[in-house]
Amino acid sequence: MRVGYSNHRRPFYLAASINQIPIKRTLVDTGASINLIPLSTLQVVGILESKIQGCLMEVMGFRGRGEYTIGHIQLWLKLGPIASLTRFHVVKTEVSYHILLGRSWLDKHRRIPSNYHQCVKGRLNGRMIWIAANPSPFE
């Protein structure tokens, strides 16, 4: 199956890794101003809840109502050829994604998402790179 074009209405999930553990459902959301990670994902990658810092912060959920984070954490995120320390706000709720990447990550790395082409594109070391969407995020 070819990624893009016919699949442009699908949720835009990328494959990533934290602590060398694969993360299949990294949702790209240009409407989000922060990066989110559910507590359940932290538990899967072996990060203790005691590593979460900061205070509660209210965020607007997908359902249009406010939810509170339980703090934030800095993690090494690898996405395609890009590996960087990334700040995530931690939520204690059930969601369909493992990580939500908002505008802060996209802007920091000068990436341009394309739902139509199901990829994130930009330049790295003078070369154009494309990070394709995960074609099977629920397997």
C-alpha positions in Angstrom: 0.0 0.0 0.0 1.4 3.4 -0.9 1.5 6.0 1.9 0.0 9.3 1.1 -2.5 10.6 -1.4 -5.3 8.0 -0.9 -4.6 7.9 2.9 -4.6 11.6 3.5 -7.7 11.4 5.8 -6.1 9.0 8.2 -4.7 10.2 11.5 -1.1 11.2 11.1 1.0 8.9 13.2 4.8 8.6 13.0 7.1 5.9 14.4 9.6 7.1 17.0 11.5 5.8 19.9 12.3 6.7 23.5 15.1 4.9 25.3 15.4 2.8 22.2 11.9 1.5 22.7 9.7 1.8 19.6 6.7 4.1 19.9 4.2 3.3 17.1 1.7 6.1 17.5 3.3 9.5 17.6 0.5 11.8 16.6 1.4 15.0 14.8 -1.0 17.8 15.8 -0.4 21.2 14.4 -3.2 22.5 16.6 -1.4 21.6 19.8 1.0 24.1 21.3 2.8 21.6 23.5 4.0 18.0 23.4 2.0 15.5 25.4 2.8 12.0 26.7 0.4 9.8 28.6 1.6 8.3 31.9 1.0 4.8 30.4 3.6 5.4 27.7 6.2 6.5 30.3 5.5 3.2 32.2 6.0 1.2 29.0 9.4 2.8 28.3 10.5 2.3 31.9 10.5 5.8 33.3 9.4 6.2 36.9 6.6 8.6 37.8 9.0 10.2 40.3 11.0 11.7 37.3 8.0 14.0 36.5 8.6 17.6 37.5 6.7 20.8 37.7 3.2 21.6 38.7 -0.3 21.0 37.3 -1.2 22.8 34.1 -4.6 22.9 32.4 -4.8 21.8 28.8 -7.8 21.7 26.5 -8.6 18.1 25.6 -10.0 16.8 22.3 -13.4 16.7 23.8 -13.3 20.5 24.3 -13.0 20.3 28.1 -10.0 21.2 30.3 -7.8 18.5 31.7 -4.8 18.8 33.9 -1.3 17.5 33.3 0.6 16.0 36.2 3.8 17.8 35.4 6.5 17.6 32.7 9.5 15.6 31.8 12.5 15.9 29.4 13.1 12.8 27.2 15.4 11.8 24.4 13.1 11.4 21.4 14.3 9.8 18.2 12.1 10.4 15.1 13.7 9.4 11.8 17.2 10.9 11.7 16.4 13.5 14.4 17.3 12.7 18.0 16.8 15.5 20.6 15.9 16.2 24.2 12.2 17.0 24.1 9.9 18.4 26.8 6.6 16.5 27.3 3.7 17.4 29.5 2.4 14.2 31.1 -1.3 13.4 31.2 -3.0 10.7 33.2 -5.8 9.8 30.8 -6.6 7.2 28.2 -5.8 8.4 24.6 -5.4 6.8 21.2 -1.8 8.1 20.8 1.4 7.2 22.6 3.0 10.6 22.1 1.4 13.8 20.8 3.9 16.2 19.0 2.7 19.8 18.8 4.0 22.9 17.1 6.8 23.3 19.7 8.6 20.2 18.3 7.8 21.0 14.7 9.1 24.6 15.1 12.2 23.6 17.0 13.3 21.3 14.2 11.8 23.3 11.4 9.7 20.4 10.2 6.7 20.9 7.9 3.9 18.3 8.3 1.8 17.2 5.4 -1.4 15.3 6.1 -2.0 14.9 2.4 1.4 13.3 1.8 1.4 11.6 5.3 4.9 12.8 6.1 7.0 15.4 7.9 9.6 17.2 5.7 12.4 19.6 6.1 16.2 20.0 5.8 18.8 18.3 7.9 22.5 19.1 7.3 21.6 20.7 3.9 19.7 17.7 2.6 16.0 17.4 2.2 14.5 14.6 4.5 11.1 13.1 4.6 9.8 11.1 7.6 6.9 9.0 6.4 3.9 8.2 8.5 3.7 4.8 10.1 1.5 2.8 7.7 0.4 0.3 10.5 0.3 2.2 13.8 -2.2 -0.2 15.4 -0.4 -3.5 14.7 
